Amino acid sequence: MAVTTVSIRLALKKIAERTCGMRPKVVPVKVSGDPGERVFFVTLPFEYKAEVCAYLSKHLGVHHPVDALPLILGSREARWLVELVLKEDTNRSLRHEHRRSADRIGRS
């Protein structure tokens, strides 16, 4: 899976929404290095950083001090981040579809 600055930005916005109840408008992501060895530098808005960092620590084992800037993700951590959010979105969609199917059967 190719990880891009856009996929990292979207994943972090979704995590912020889940942990804080709203998405930040801007999550700057810069990249450095060659493909496969890239390092992503993320500037999370202060209002979201503690919750997002706690979430990343719990679910990915990525530990980052809240007062340190920026959040630094290697290629592996960035891939884990994007895969985690995709997996969670898929699971939510499946649960939603299962509930809808159960509701239709119940109404029959």
C-alpha positions as CSV (number, residue, x, y, z in Angstrom):
1,M,0.0,0.0,0.0
2,A,1.3,3.4,-1.0
3,V,1.0,5.9,1.8
4,T,0.8,9.6,0.9
5,T,0.6,12.8,2.8
6,V,-3.1,13.0,1.9
7,S,-3.8,9.5,3.3
8,I,-2.0,10.3,6.5
9,R,-3.8,13.7,6.8
10,L,-7.2,12.0,6.3
11,A,-6.4,9.2,8.8
12,L,-5.4,11.7,11.4
13,K,-8.5,13.8,10.8
14,K,-10.7,10.7,11.3
15,I,-8.9,9.8,14.5
16,A,-9.3,13.4,15.8
17,E,-13.0,13.2,15.0
18,R,-13.4,9.9,16.9
19,T,-11.4,11.1,19.9
20,C,-12.3,14.8,20.1
21,G,-15.7,14.9,18.4
22,M,-14.6,17.1,15.5
23,R,-12.0,17.2,12.7
24,P,-9.3,19.8,12.5
25,K,-9.5,21.9,9.3
26,V,-5.8,21.7,8.6
27,V,-3.2,19.0,9.4
28,P,0.1,19.9,7.6
29,V,2.1,16.8,6.6
30,K,5.6,17.1,5.1
31,V,7.6,14.2,3.8
32,S,11.3,13.5,3.4
33,G,13.4,10.6,2.0
34,D,13.2,8.1,-0.7
35,P,10.2,5.7,-1.3
36,G,10.2,3.0,1.3
37,E,12.4,5.0,3.6
38,R,10.2,8.1,3.9
39,V,9.7,10.0,7.1
40,F,6.5,12.0,7.6
41,F,6.4,15.2,9.7
42,V,3.0,16.0,11.0
43,T,1.9,19.2,12.7
44,L,-1.2,18.4,14.7
45,P,-3.2,21.3,16.0
46,F,-2.7,21.7,19.8
47,E,-6.4,21.2,20.6
48,Y,-6.3,17.6,19.2
49,K,-2.7,16.5,19.9
50,A,-3.1,14.9,23.3
51,E,-6.1,12.8,22.3
52,V,-4.7,11.8,18.9
53,C,-1.3,10.9,20.4
54,A,-3.0,8.8,23.2
55,Y,-4.9,7.0,20.5
56,L,-1.8,6.3,18.4
57,S,0.0,5.0,21.5
58,K,-2.9,2.7,22.5
59,H,-3.6,1.3,19.0
60,L,-0.3,1.4,17.2
61,G,2.3,1.6,19.9
62,V,3.5,4.9,18.5
63,H,4.6,7.0,21.5
64,H,5.0,10.7,21.0
65,P,5.4,13.4,23.7
66,V,2.5,15.8,23.5
67,D,4.8,18.8,23.9
68,A,7.1,17.7,21.1
69,L,6.7,19.1,17.6
70,P,6.2,17.7,15.0
71,L,4.8,14.2,15.2
72,I,7.3,12.0,13.3
73,L,6.2,8.8,11.5
74,G,8.5,6.5,9.7
75,S,7.2,4.6,6.6
76,R,6.1,1.6,8.7
77,E,4.2,3.7,11.3
78,A,2.5,5.7,8.6
79,R,1.4,2.5,6.8
80,W,0.1,1.2,10.2
81,L,-1.8,4.4,10.7
82,V,-3.6,4.4,7.4
83,E,-4.3,0.6,7.6
84,L,-5.8,1.0,11.1
85,V,-8.2,3.7,10.0
86,L,-9.2,1.7,6.8
87,K,-9.8,-1.4,9.0
88,E,-11.9,0.6,11.5
89,D,-13.9,2.2,8.7
90,T,-14.5,-1.2,7.1
91,N,-15.6,-2.7,10.4
92,R,-18.0,0.2,11.0
93,S,-19.5,-0.2,7.5
94,L,-20.0,-3.9,8.0
95,R,-21.7,-3.4,11.4
96,H,-23.9,-0.7,9.9
97,E,-24.9,-2.9,7.0
98,H,-25.6,-5.9,9.4
99,R,-27.9,-3.7,11.5
100,R,-29.8,-2.5,8.4
101,S,-30.2,-6.1,7.3
102,A,-31.4,-7.2,10.7
103,D,-33.9,-4.3,10.8
104,R,-35.3,-5.2,7.3
105,I,-35.7,-8.9,8.4
106,G,-37.4,-7.8,11.6
107,R,-39.9,-5.7,9.7
108,S,-40.8,-8.6,7.4
